[in-house]
Amino acid sequence: MFLALPGAHVDGHDYAASAAAAGAVAVLAARPVGVPAIVVTPERSLAEGALAGVLEHDADGSGAAVLAALAKLAKAVAAELVAGGLTIIGITGSSGKTSTKDLVAAVLQPLGVVVARPDPSTTSWVIPGPCCVPAATPTT
């Protein structure tokens, strides 16, 4: 899925067609982009509320709207997977998350497929679900 997010010098909306041509299975955007896309309405309240500061160059709230929609999608997919028996483990804290995540993943690996975040300490996502939920399947 291609997320059309605003940047310091370019806007992801300008690259949606290229992403689709390169194989993106979906485009999530805040305005029409010339290819089939899920278009969400920008809301300044999102950019000024819980998602404030997530995207530095999000003057109109379009990036916040795209991230909020991604979070809703991840939540819906996760709920469906949990209803089918998936267990989600969350690891929080100020230190030791990566080591703990790696140990938990290693212990659980013999039981089946494990989907683990690559490195939570080096990512800037405020919304953690979107990182791993798309990789999870009913057999995870």
Backbone as a printed PyTorch tensor [residue, N CA C, xyz], in Angstrom:
tensor([[[  0.8500,  -1.1690,   0.0000],
         [  0.0000,   0.0000,   0.0000],
         [  0.8990,   1.2360,   0.0000]],

        [[  0.5940,   2.1620,  -0.8880],
         [  1.3370,   3.4180,  -0.9670],
         [  0.5940,   4.4810,  -0.1780]],

        [[  1.2870,   5.1350,   0.7430],
         [  0.7100,   6.2220,   1.5240],
         [  1.1760,   7.5410,   0.9410]],

        [[  0.2490,   8.3590,   0.4920],
         [  0.5830,   9.6710,  -0.0710],
         [  0.6990,  10.6690,   1.0730]],

        [[  1.9340,  10.9380,   1.4740],
         [  2.1910,  11.8300,   2.6030],
         [  2.9630,  13.0580,   2.1500]],

        [[  2.7130,  14.2030,   2.7880],
         [  3.4580,  15.4120,   2.4320],
         [  4.8770,  15.3540,   2.9940]],

        [[  5.8040,  15.9350,   2.2420],
         [  7.1880,  15.9910,   2.6930],
         [  7.7120,  17.4090,   2.6550]],

        [[  8.9630,  17.5710,   2.9900],
         [  9.5780,  18.8990,   3.0270],
         [  9.6930,  19.5030,   1.6390]],

        [[  9.9920,  18.6740,   0.6390],
         [ 10.2350,  19.1900,  -0.7110],
         [  9.2960,  18.6100,  -1.7620]],

        [[  8.7020,  17.4750,  -1.4820],
         [  7.7880,  16.8360,  -2.4260],
         [  6.5700,  16.3260,  -1.6740]],

        [[  5.5330,  16.0340,  -2.4270],
         [  4.2940,  15.5160,  -1.8610],
         [  4.0650,  14.1260,  -2.4300]],

        [[  3.8390,  13.1650,  -1.5630],
         [  3.6150,  11.7930,  -1.9930],
         [  2.4780,  11.6460,  -2.9850]],

        [[  1.5050,  12.5600,  -2.9550],
         [  0.4010,  12.5000,  -3.9120],
         [  0.9180,  12.5540,  -5.3500]],

        [[  2.0290,  13.2360,  -5.5610],
         [  2.5990,  13.3670,  -6.9030],
         [  3.2260,  12.0700,  -7.3970]],

        [[  3.3980,  11.1000,  -6.5250],
         [  4.0610,   9.8450,  -6.8810],
         [  3.1270,   8.6400,  -6.8340]],

        [[  1.8540,   8.8730,  -6.6070],
         [  0.9000,   7.7740,  -6.4830],
         [  0.8010,   6.9550,  -7.7650]],

        [[  0.7600,   7.6130,  -8.9140],
         [  0.6640,   6.8810, -10.1840],
         [  1.9000,   6.0200, -10.3990]],

        [[  3.0700,   6.5430, -10.0830],
         [  4.3060,   5.7640, -10.2160],
         [  4.2900,   4.5670,  -9.2770]],

        [[  3.7940,   4.7660,  -8.0690],
         [  3.7200,   3.6690,  -7.1040],
         [  2.7700,   2.5870,  -7.5950]],

        [[  1.6240,   2.9960,  -8.1320],
         [  0.6660,   2.0260,  -8.6620],
         [  1.2690,   1.2620,  -9.8370]],

        [[  1.9650,   1.9680, -10.7210],
         [  2.6000,   1.3210, -11.8730],
         [  3.6930,   0.3540, -11.4310]],

        [[  4.3260,   0.6480, -10.3000],
         [  5.3990,  -0.2090,  -9.7920],
         [  4.8660,  -1.3840,  -8.9750]],

        [[  3.5330,  -1.4650,  -8.8220],
         [  2.9590,  -2.6230,  -8.1580],
         [  2.2680,  -2.3830,  -6.8340]],

        [[  2.1550,  -1.1410,  -6.3940],
         [  1.4230,  -0.8840,  -5.1470],
         [  0.0020,  -1.4090,  -5.3120]],

        [[ -0.4590,  -2.1930,  -4.3660],
         [ -1.7830,  -2.8010,  -4.4850],
         [ -2.9000,  -1.8440,  -4.1020]],

        [[ -2.5450,  -0.7560,  -3.4390],
         [ -3.5390,   0.2430,  -3.0560],
         [ -2.8280,   1.5740,  -2.8270]],

        [[ -3.6030,   2.6410,  -2.9410],
         [ -3.0980,   3.9860,  -2.6640],
         [ -4.0310,   4.6160,  -1.6420]],

        [[ -3.4580,   5.1650,  -0.5980],
         [ -4.2210,   5.8730,   0.4210],
         [ -3.7810,   7.3280,   0.3520]],

        [[ -4.7300,   8.2250,   0.0270],
         [ -4.3890,   9.6200,  -0.2440],
         [ -5.4310,  10.5600,   0.3450]],

        [[ -5.0930,  11.8380,   0.3610],
         [ -6.0080,  12.8570,   0.8840],
         [ -6.6530,  13.6760,  -0.2240]],

        [[ -6.3520,  13.3420,  -1.4640],
         [ -7.0030,  13.9960,  -2.6040],
         [ -6.8880,  13.0540,  -3.8000]],

        [[ -7.7070,  13.2370,  -4.8390],
         [ -7.5960,  12.3880,  -6.0310],
         [ -6.1800,  12.4550,  -6.6090]],

        [[ -5.6940,  11.2950,  -7.0620],
         [ -4.3100,  11.2140,  -7.5320],
         [ -4.1820,  10.6630,  -8.9480]],

        [[ -5.2860,  10.5130,  -9.6580],
         [ -5.2230,  10.0730, -11.0460],
         [ -5.2130,   8.5680, -11.2300]],

        [[ -5.1960,   7.8250, -10.1420],
         [ -5.2960,   6.3650, -10.1810],
         [ -6.3040,   5.9700,  -9.1100]],

        [[ -6.8560,   4.7580,  -9.1990],
         [ -7.7820,   4.3470,  -8.1410],
         [ -7.1100,   4.4690,  -6.7680]],

        [[ -7.8100,   5.0800,  -5.8350],
         [ -7.2390,   5.3070,  -4.5050],
         [ -8.3520,   5.4000,  -3.4720]],

        [[ -7.9880,   5.1250,  -2.2440],
         [ -8.8570,   5.4100,  -1.1150],
         [ -8.5340,   6.8510,  -0.7300]],

        [[ -9.5060,   7.7310,  -0.8870],
         [ -9.2710,   9.1550,  -0.6330],
         [ -9.9730,   9.5480,   0.6630]],

        [[ -9.1920,  10.0760,   1.6000],
         [ -9.7260,  10.5140,   2.8910],
         [ -9.7030,  12.0370,   2.9480]],

        [[-10.5730,  12.5990,   3.7550],
         [-10.6770,  14.0490,   3.8570],
         [ -9.6970,  14.5910,   4.8940]],

        [[ -8.8530,  15.5430,   4.4860],
         [ -7.9400,  16.1560,   5.4590],
         [ -8.7170,  16.9070,   6.5310]],

        [[ -8.2610,  16.7960,   7.7460],
         [ -8.8910,  17.5110,   8.8500],
         [ -7.8040,  18.1870,   9.6710]],

        [[ -7.8730,  19.4810,   9.7570],
         [ -6.8770,  20.2200,  10.5420],
         [ -6.8710,  19.7340,  11.9910]],

        [[ -8.0360,  19.3010,  12.4920],
         [ -8.0990,  18.8480,  13.8890],
         [ -7.1860,  17.6500,  14.1230]],

        [[ -7.0110,  16.8020,  13.1010],
         [ -6.0970,  15.6690,  13.2440],
         [ -4.6610,  16.1490,  13.3440]],

        [[ -4.3100,  17.1120,  12.5150],
         [ -2.9400,  17.6270,  12.5110],
         [ -2.6260,  18.3870,  13.7950]],

        [[ -3.6480,  18.8920,  14.4580],
         [ -3.4370,  19.6610,  15.6820],
         [ -3.7020,  18.8320,  16.9360]],

        [[ -4.2680,  17.6340,  16.7640],
         [ -4.6210,  16.7990,  17.9110],
         [ -3.6070,  15.6990,  18.1630]],

        [[ -4.0990,  14.4670,  18.2420],
         [ -3.2590,  13.3220,  18.5970],
         [ -2.1120,  13.1020,  17.6280]],

        [[ -2.2850,  13.5140,  16.3770],
         [ -1.2380,  13.2870,  15.3830],
         [ -0.3630,  14.5150,  15.1600]],

        [[ -0.5040,  15.5040,  16.0090],
         [  0.2990,  16.7300,  15.8690],
         [  1.7800,  16.4000,  15.9630]],

        [[  2.5370,  16.9230,  15.0340],
         [  3.9750,  16.7310,  15.0610],
         [  4.4740,  15.4540,  14.4310]],

        [[  3.5830,  14.5630,  14.0330],
         [  4.0240,  13.3190,  13.4000],
         [  4.6600,  13.6290,  12.0580]],

        [[  4.0300,  14.5130,  11.3100],
         [  4.5660,  14.9250,  10.0200],
         [  4.8590,  16.4170,  10.0750]],

        [[  6.0930,  16.7640,   9.9210],
         [  6.5150,  18.1610,  10.0550],
         [  5.8840,  19.0770,   9.0120]],

        [[  5.6830,  18.5850,   7.8060],
         [  5.1980,  19.4260,   6.7070],
         [  3.7550,  19.0760,   6.3370]],

        [[  2.8840,  19.0830,   7.3240],
         [  1.4890,  18.6990,   7.1270],
         [  0.5810,  19.8620,   7.5060]],

        [[  0.6860,  20.9440,   6.7670],
         [ -0.0330,  22.1740,   7.0990],
         [ -1.5470,  22.0230,   7.0660]],

        [[ -2.0600,  21.2110,   6.1490],
         [ -3.5140,  21.1090,   6.0010],
         [ -4.1200,  19.8650,   6.6450]],

        [[ -3.3220,  19.0400,   7.2800],
         [ -3.8460,  17.8380,   7.9190],
         [ -4.0160,  16.6620,   6.9870]],

        [[ -3.5530,  16.7640,   5.7390],
         [ -3.7240,  15.6580,   4.7930],
         [ -2.9210,  14.4310,   5.2200]],

        [[ -1.6990,  14.6490,   5.6760],
         [ -0.8830,  13.5210,   6.1290],
         [ -1.4710,  12.8680,   7.3630]],

        [[ -1.9560,  13.6820,   8.2920],
         [ -2.5870,  13.1490,   9.4990],
         [ -3.8210,  12.3290,   9.1400]],

        [[ -4.5870,  12.7850,   8.1520],
         [ -5.7780,  12.0500,   7.7260],
         [ -5.4040,  10.7040,   7.1230]],

        [[ -4.3360,  10.6700,   6.3270],
         [ -3.8780,   9.4110,   5.7280],
         [ -3.4150,   8.4560,   6.8260]],

        [[ -2.6380,   8.9490,   7.7880],
         [ -2.1670,   8.0890,   8.8770],
         [ -3.3150,   7.6120,   9.7590]],

        [[ -4.3080,   8.4730,  10.0030],
         [ -5.4670,   8.0690,  10.7960],
         [ -6.2500,   6.9730,  10.0780]],

        [[ -6.3870,   7.0960,   8.7600],
         [ -7.0820,   6.0670,   7.9850],
         [ -6.3010,   4.7570,   8.0100]],

        [[ -4.9770,   4.8400,   7.9150],
         [ -4.1450,   3.6380,   7.9890],
         [ -4.3140,   2.9610,   9.3480]],

        [[ -4.3630,   3.7450,  10.4090],
         [ -4.5550,   3.1850,  11.7460],
         [ -5.9050,   2.4800,  11.8580]],

        [[ -6.9510,   3.0850,  11.2840],
         [ -8.2770,   2.4590,  11.3130],
         [ -8.2720,   1.1530,  10.5330]],

        [[ -7.6020,   1.1430,   9.3800],
         [ -7.5020,  -0.0730,   8.5820],
         [ -6.7500,  -1.1540,   9.3570]],

        [[ -5.6310,  -0.7910,   9.9610],
         [ -4.8480,  -1.7530,  10.7410],
         [ -5.6640,  -2.2990,  11.9110]],

        [[ -6.4230,  -1.4270,  12.5690],
         [ -7.2510,  -1.8570,  13.6970],
         [ -8.3060,  -2.8610,  13.2480]],

        [[ -8.9430,  -2.5950,  12.1070],
         [ -9.9710,  -3.5020,  11.5930],
         [ -9.3720,  -4.8540,  11.2110]],

        [[ -8.2270,  -4.8280,  10.5480],
         [ -7.5710,  -6.0810,  10.1570],
         [ -7.1400,  -6.8530,  11.4000]],

        [[ -6.5590,  -6.1580,  12.3730],
         [ -6.1280,  -6.8180,  13.6070],
         [ -7.3140,  -7.4390,  14.3350]],

        [[ -8.4340,  -6.7300,  14.4020],
         [ -9.6260,  -7.2610,  15.0720],
         [-10.1120,  -8.5280,  14.3870]],

        [[-10.0780,  -8.5330,  13.0630],
         [-10.5040,  -9.7220,  12.3170],
         [ -9.5600, -10.8960,  12.5840]],

        [[ -8.2680, -10.6240,  12.6100],
         [ -7.2920, -11.6840,  12.8720],
         [ -7.4000, -12.2050,  14.3030]],

        [[ -7.6130, -11.3150,  15.2690],
         [ -7.7780, -11.7330,  16.6630],
         [ -9.0350, -12.5890,  16.8020]],

        [[-10.1070, -12.2060,  16.1130],
         [-11.3360, -12.9940,  16.1490],
         [-11.1020, -14.4000,  15.6060]],

        [[-10.1170, -14.5350,  14.7220],
         [ -9.7740, -15.8390,  14.1630],
         [ -8.7360, -16.5950,  14.9710]],

        [[ -8.3220, -16.0480,  16.1130],
         [ -7.4070, -16.7610,  16.9850],
         [ -5.9990, -16.1980,  17.0930]],

        [[ -5.6970, -15.1250,  16.3870],
         [ -4.3680, -14.5210,  16.4700],
         [ -4.1520, -13.8930,  17.8470]],

        [[ -2.9620, -14.0490,  18.3820],
         [ -2.5980, -13.3950,  19.6360],
         [ -1.6580, -12.2460,  19.3240]],

        [[ -1.9510, -11.0820,  19.8650],
         [ -1.0920,  -9.9130,  19.6840],
         [ -0.4080,  -9.6270,  21.0160]],

        [[  0.8980,  -9.4760,  20.9590],
         [  1.6760,  -9.1510,  22.1530],
         [  2.2700,  -7.7680,  21.9550]],

        [[  2.0550,  -6.8850,  22.8990],
         [  2.6230,  -5.5440,  22.8380],
         [  3.7060,  -5.3910,  23.8930]],

        [[  4.8190,  -4.8070,  23.5130],
         [  5.9290,  -4.5970,  24.4410],
         [  6.1790,  -3.0930,  24.5190]],

        [[  6.0730,  -2.5460,  25.7140],
         [  6.2620,  -1.1040,  25.8950],
         [  7.3150,  -0.8480,  26.9670]],

        [[  7.7250,   0.3800,  27.0810],
         [  8.6830,   0.7500,  28.1120],
         [  9.6890,   1.7410,  27.5850]],

        [[ 10.5550,   2.2000,  28.4640],
         [ 11.5340,   3.2030,  28.0550],
         [ 12.8520,   2.5870,  27.6160]],

        [[ 13.1110,   1.3440,  27.9780],
         [ 14.3400,   0.6890,  27.5180],
         [ 14.1340,  -0.8200,  27.4920]],

        [[ 14.8910,  -1.4950,  26.6250],
         [ 14.8300,  -2.9500,  26.5440],
         [ 13.7800,  -3.5210,  25.6180]],

        [[ 13.0560,  -2.6670,  24.8880],
         [ 11.9850,  -3.1610,  24.0200],
         [ 12.5070,  -4.0460,  22.8950]],

        [[ 13.5620,  -3.6140,  22.2360],
         [ 14.0730,  -4.3710,  21.0960],
         [ 14.5860,  -5.7310,  21.5420]],

        [[ 15.3480,  -5.7790,  22.5990],
         [ 15.8720,  -7.0590,  23.0970],
         [ 14.7350,  -7.9750,  23.5250]],

        [[ 13.7610,  -7.4200,  24.2430],
         [ 12.6230,  -8.2150,  24.6940],
         [ 11.8280,  -8.7280,  23.5110]],

        [[ 11.5960,  -7.8630,  22.5210],
         [ 10.8760,  -8.2760,  21.3110],
         [ 11.6010,  -9.4090,  20.6170]],

        [[ 12.9200,  -9.2940,  20.4800],
         [ 13.7060, -10.3320,  19.8150],
         [ 13.6560, -11.6500,  20.5820]],

        [[ 13.7370, -11.5950,  21.9120],
         [ 13.6700, -12.8100,  22.7250],
         [ 12.2950, -13.4690,  22.6320]],

        [[ 11.2400, -12.6690,  22.7340],
         [  9.8790, -13.2100,  22.6380],
         [  9.6620, -13.8470,  21.2680]],

        [[ 10.1020, -13.1790,  20.2140],
         [  9.9550, -13.7330,  18.8620],
         [ 10.7140, -15.0500,  18.7330]],

        [[ 11.9190, -15.1210,  19.2780],
         [ 12.7190, -16.3490,  19.1960],
         [ 12.0580, -17.4970,  19.9550]],

        [[ 11.4860, -17.2040,  21.1170],
         [ 10.8210, -18.2390,  21.9090],
         [  9.5630, -18.7400,  21.2070]],

        [[  8.8250, -17.8300,  20.5650],
         [  7.5680, -18.2100,  19.9170],
         [  7.7570, -18.8190,  18.5300]],

        [[  8.8830, -18.5780,  17.8870],
         [  9.1180, -19.0350,  16.5130],
         [  8.8330, -20.5340,  16.3150]],

        [[  9.2340, -21.4260,  17.2280],
         [  8.9460, -22.8490,  17.0140],
         [  7.4550, -23.1870,  16.9930]],

        [[  6.6310, -22.2920,  17.5100],
         [  5.1900, -22.5450,  17.5600],
         [  4.4690, -22.1620,  16.2770]],

        [[  5.1320, -21.4370,  15.3940],
         [  4.4960, -21.0090,  14.1540],
         [  5.0800, -19.7050,  13.6620]],

        [[  4.4070, -19.1140,  12.6940],
         [  4.8760, -17.8690,  12.0960],
         [  4.7610, -16.7290,  13.1100]],

        [[  5.8150, -15.9450,  13.2240],
         [  5.8390, -14.7960,  14.1240],
         [  6.0770, -13.5410,  13.2910]],

        [[  5.2660, -12.5230,  13.5180],
         [  5.4610, -11.2370,  12.8510],
         [  5.9210, -10.2620,  13.9210]],

        [[  7.1370,  -9.7490,  13.7630],
         [  7.6910,  -8.8300,  14.7560],
         [  8.1610,  -7.5500,  14.0850]],

        [[  7.9440,  -6.4640,  14.7460],
         [  8.3920,  -5.1550,  14.2550],
         [  9.9140,  -5.1710,  14.0970]],

        [[ 10.4350,  -4.6160,  13.0030],
         [ 11.8800,  -4.6730,  12.7610],
         [ 12.7230,  -4.0880,  13.8980]],

        [[ 12.4220,  -2.8880,  14.3500],
         [ 13.1860,  -2.2640,  15.4330],
         [ 12.4040,  -1.0770,  15.9700]],

        [[ 11.5970,  -1.2920,  16.9960],
         [ 10.7310,  -0.2150,  17.4830],
         [ 11.4690,   1.0040,  18.0060]],

        [[ 12.7020,   0.8610,  18.4070],
         [ 13.3900,   2.0080,  18.9940],
         [ 13.8830,   3.0020,  17.9540]],

        [[ 13.9190,   2.5950,  16.6840],
         [ 14.4280,   3.5140,  15.6690],
         [ 13.3470,   4.0190,  14.7320]],

        [[ 12.0990,   3.7080,  15.0120],
         [ 11.0250,   4.1860,  14.1560],
         [ 10.3210,   5.3540,  14.8240]],

        [[  9.6760,   6.1790,  14.0100],
         [  9.0100,   7.3550,  14.5680],
         [  7.4930,   7.2510,  14.4840]],

        [[  6.9690,   6.0540,  14.2520],
         [  5.5170,   5.8900,  14.1750],
         [  4.8810,   6.1590,  15.5230]],

        [[  3.8780,   6.9930,  15.5200],
         [  3.0700,   7.1870,  16.7130],
         [  2.0000,   6.1040,  16.7440]],

        [[  1.6370,   5.6060,  15.5770],
         [  0.6110,   4.5850,  15.4400],
         [  1.3270,   3.2650,  15.1870]],

        [[  1.4890,   2.3990,  16.1980],
         [  2.3130,   1.2150,  16.0290],
         [  1.7140,   0.1280,  15.1600]],

        [[  0.4010,  -0.0270,  15.1310],
         [ -0.2150,  -1.1390,  14.4260],
         [  0.1260,  -1.2900,  12.9600]],

        [[  0.1680,  -0.2120,  12.1800],
         [  0.3680,  -0.3630,  10.7450],
         [  1.6560,  -1.0570,  10.3380]],

        [[  2.6440,  -1.0760,  11.1990],
         [  3.9210,  -1.6880,  10.8380],
         [  3.7960,  -3.1930,  10.6610]],

        [[  3.1190,  -3.8580,  11.5650],
         [  3.0930,  -5.3180,  11.5600],
         [  1.7890,  -5.9260,  11.0810]],

        [[  0.6850,  -5.2510,  11.2840],
         [ -0.6090,  -5.8430,  10.9460],
         [ -0.6950,  -6.2820,   9.4890]],

        [[ -0.2170,  -5.4920,   8.5050],
         [ -0.3360,  -5.9500,   7.1180],
         [  0.4120,  -7.2470,   6.8400]],

        [[  1.4380,  -7.5650,   7.6190],
         [  2.2010,  -8.7930,   7.4050],
         [  1.5340, -10.0010,   8.0510]],

        [[  0.6110,  -9.7840,   8.9580],
         [ -0.0610, -10.8820,   9.6400],
         [ -1.1360, -11.4820,   8.7420]],

        [[ -1.2850, -12.7910,   8.8460],
         [ -2.3020, -13.5080,   8.0760],
         [ -3.0610, -14.4310,   9.0230]],

        [[ -4.1500, -15.0470,   8.5620],
         [ -4.8710, -15.9790,   9.4390],
         [ -4.0150, -17.1480,   9.9240]],

        [[ -2.8990, -17.4500,   9.2490],
         [ -2.0410, -18.5480,   9.6960],
         [ -0.8860, -18.0760,  10.5620]],

        [[ -0.8130, -16.7750,  10.8410],
         [  0.2660, -16.2420,  11.6790],
         [  0.0750, -16.6830,  13.1130]]])
